[in-house]
Amino acid sequence: MLVLGIESSCDETAAAVVEDHRVRSNVIYSQVAVHERYGGVVPELASRNHVTKILPVVTSALEQAAVTIGEIDGIAVTQGPGLIGSLIVGLETAKALAYAFGKPLVGVHHVEGHIMAIFLQRPEEEREMPDFPYLALAVSGGHTSLYRVDDWGRYRALGTTRDDAAGEAYDKVAKMLGLGYPGGVVIDRLAQGGDPRAIAFPRPMLNKGLDFSFSGIKTAVRYRLEQGGAPSSEQALADFVASFQEAVVDVLIHKCITAAQGEGVRDVVLAGGVAANSRLRAKFADSAPEHGLRVFATPLAYCTDNAAMIAGLGLHYLAQPRPMGFLALNAYANLPIGACSTSHG
């Protein structure tokens, strides 16, 4: 089955064509240049940019996959959660295409797309996949959550953030240090030259259940800067961000190990934008075997927001009966995982 995926939940305009979990094209237009001067995503600007880019991005995805819209078997689009104005652009575009060309359409959940993106492969690629059930860590600028994944469409939430998401903490700390936006990539790069033990930042809620809290780390960074000033050299800056990053990574890994052992699963999937972090991937891969775990990091191309993960998830839902017409699909800024499986059309 050939599926066209459309994703516009935040500041990436994306479209992709996936055939039976093989990615034939994956096109992303990033709005980083639009938002970096503001230190974060401006919702109004995001939605306006989606309007101008969505059709060229869809056209490019079809061209790169060497297919026409007529050859597509179905369309999948992000229904939520996300910025409501951004979501509406992608959803209404998908509705128009489905109506005009007589294609079935499903709305899917953005985070669900992330935690199932591990199964995406390039046409020529063969790699080992996790076994069900597995533990999924969905970690990004908007989400930090743990899920038990028993099968496609069968998920159970185990823990979530009580305040800032991990990626949001990265962005806010980068802003405090004047490193620009987005902060995750910059901190990851600088931290590679730093000492992660230089500063003992706190590990909040480390042994208090499976929920996360990153506001305490962010506050500790702010207090340190207020009391001691900004790092005085490139090495001091590298040590500072490496220590901050280590605190975040330690919390993420510890919670994953605790959850996996509690659920009796051996496979852990890292998903979402922060799953691209080099320290998280390397440290977890090193420590997992001693706990009897296998770690599967989502390929970098499918960590940040993309439409391949939406198309891949759409393959599953397009094969199921659809209880209502797709024109009734709505966008939702807040949407529980699993909700789309009963509201697609």
Summary of the structure (lengths in Angstrom):
residues: 345
radius of gyration: 20.0
end to end distance: 17.5
largest distance: 63.1
contacts: 1266
relative contact order: 0.19
helix: 48%
strand: 20%
